Amino acid sequence: MAKMARNIGPVTKISPTFKSARKKKAAFDLQSFLETSGFARQILECRRKEKVFTQGEPSNSVFYIQNGGVKLSVVNKLGKEAVLAILGPGDFFGEGGLAGQPVRVGAATAITHTTLLVIGIKEMIHVLHTEHAFSDRFLTQMLSRNIRIEEDLVDQLFNSSEKRLARTLLLLAQYGKKDTPHSLNLKVSQETLAEMVGTTRSRINFFMNKFRKQGFIRYNGGLHVDPSLLKVVLND
């Protein structure tokens, strides 16, 4: 006797579009990538004045500042330190390895309690090549920092120490950026400001007191920089 076929109902075919959609990778979440640890990246907590890296160390990672601030500097053979930049939340640094530098040419030091995302060089290169949102963010920040360094050089060559200090304070307070309250939460010492401006601590103290009396800055749980400080920079 012949066996009766079982009624299994209609066969549902999976369309090629549905198959390709299932294989498609999840959308890249830029903010999540920069805020969390994962493959080839880790979170690093640094205390105030703690070294993130020193001159001569292998240049095998890139850093992203989640919270706090970092001082980039170089030291000559006599031990004299020159401050290159003060960076804050949202900034990248330590990118020399991407350009083929085998070792760090400078040092990085936390200037307050700082949280960093450490990204391995291979992971950094991979994400730069595959994720346009990330590469755009990184490139924009690098170009902005390069422009600022060029402006710093012009500032050192042609402006007085008073103007250089005023400009430095405005930059640290992120003057001109949207929705910025112009307050410095970073505890930048007068010694560090002196190194950045290229003058003595006593001169920095003199100008800071002068700016305070003129109402350009004030101390209230941190350093508040009033936008009117721009007058000092523009004054001939």
N, C-alpha and C positions, 0 to 999 in steps of 0.2 A: 504494500500500500504506500502510495506516495505521501511524503510528509507535507503537512500544510505550512506555508510560509507565514512567519510571524509578522504582524502588522506593526512596523516600527515608526510609522508616521512619515511625514515629509522630511527630506534632508535639507538642512539649512547650509547654504554655501557661504563661506567667508570671503568677502570681497577683497581684492588686492589693496584697496585704500585702507580698509580696516587693519589688514596685516601690517602694512607699512606704518600705520599710526601706533600700533602696539610696539613696534621695534624702535620707534623714535625715542631718543633720550629725553629725560626730563629737562625742562627749561633751566638755564643757569641762573641761580639766585646770587647776584653780586654781593648784596649786603650780608647775606647769610655766610658767604664764603669769607668775607672780611671780618666777621664777628665771631666765628666759631672755629674750633680746631678740626682737623680731619686728616686725610691722607697727605703725608709730607708737609704738614703744617701744624704748629703747636702754639699754645698761649704761653707767654713769658711775663712774669710779674717782676718788676725791678723797684727797689727802694731808691729814695733820693740819694744822689751822688754815686749810685752803683753803676759800674761799667757794663754797657750792653756788649761792646766788643772793643778791643784795643788795636793799635797800629801793629801790622804784621801778622795778624790772625788770618787763617784761611777765609777767603771771601766766598762762602758756600751757601749763603742764604740772603733773603731780602726781608726787611722788617716793615710792618705797617703799624702805626700808632693808633690804638683803639682809645686809650685815655692817657692823660698826662702830657709829658713833654720830654724832649731829648735834645742834648747839645752835641753838635758835630764839631770836632776840633782836630788840629794837627799839632804835633810837638816836634821841635827841632832837636838837634844833637845836644844842645845846651840845656834842654828841658823847658824852653820857652813855649808856651801854648798860645795858639791863635784860634779863636772861635770862628768857624765858618758859617754856622747857621743855628738857629733855635727852631725846632720843629714841634708841631702840636698834633692833636687828633686829626686823623684823615690823611696824614703825610706818610709817604714811603721813604725809606732810606736804606743804605747798604747795598745799592744796586750794582756796584762795581763788577761783581762776578758776571753779570749779564754781558758786560763789554769785554770780558776776557781777563780782568784783573785777578791774579791768583791769590793775592793777599790784600787785606784792608790797608788803604793808604792813610787813613785817619782813625780817630776813635769816636765812639758814641757813648754818652753818659746821660743817665736819667737825671732830670733836674727837679723832679717831684715823683711821688709814687706813680708808676707808669705801667700800663698794660699793653703788651705788644703781641702782634701775630707774627710768628716766624715762619716764612715760606721757603722751603728748599729750592735751590736754583733750578733743578730739573723740573719741579712742579711749576715754578714761576714761568719758565720758558714755555711749558706745555699750555698753561692757561692763557698766556699772552698770544699764543698762536691760534688757539681754538675759540676763545671767548672775546668777542669784539667789545662788549660792554666793559670788561675788565681792562683790556688793552687801551681803550679810549680813556678810561679813568687814570690809569698809570701814566700814559703819555702826557695827558694834560697837566698832571701834577709835576712831572719831570720838567716840562717846558716852563711852567710857572716858576719853579725853583731856579732854573737856569737864568731866566730873565732877571729874577731878583738878585742873583749873584753878580750879574753884570751891572745892575743898578748900584749894588753895594760898592763895587770897584770905583764907579764914577763918583759915588758919594764920598769915598775915602780920599779921592784925588782932588776934589774941587770944593767940598763943603766944610764948614767949621764943625768942631766937635759938638757944639750945641745943636746944630741942625741935624747932625748924624744921630744924636741921641733921640731927638724928636721923631725922626723918621723910623728909627728902630722901635720905639715905643708904639707908634701907630701900626707898624707891621705886626708886632707881637699881639696887638689887640685886634688884628685882622680888620683894620679900618677899610671901609669901602665894600666889604663883603655883605651880602644880603642877610638881613635879620641878625646882625652881629651887635651885641650890647656894648662893645668897646670896653670890656672888663678883662683884666689879666688874672686868671685863676692860677697861672703858673707862678711859683715863687722864684722869680729870677733875681739873683743877687746883684748888688752893685758891682761886684768884682766881675761877674759874667758880662754885665752891660759894658763895663770898661773894656773888656777884651773884644767885644763885638764892635764897639764904636772906635776903638783904637786910641784910647786916652787913659788917664789915671782914675782911680777910684775917687779921689778927692774932687776931681773935676765933675764926675758923674753926680756925686753927692751935692755939689754946688748947684748944678743945673736942675736936679730933681727938686731941690728946695725952692728954686726960682720958679719952676713950672707949677709947683703946688701953690705958691703965693699968688701966682697969676691966674689960678683956677683951671689950668690945663689938665692937671691930674689931681686925684685925691685918694686917700687910703681909707677903705671901709670894708674890712674883711678881705682885702685884696686890693690890687691897684686898678683904679678906674681911670681910663684915658679918655678925655673929652675930645670930640672931633675938632674943636677949635685949636688944638695943638698944631694942626696943619698950617696955621698962620706962621709958626716959627720956621717951618720948612720952606714956605713960599716967600718969606720976607727976605729981601735983598739987602 
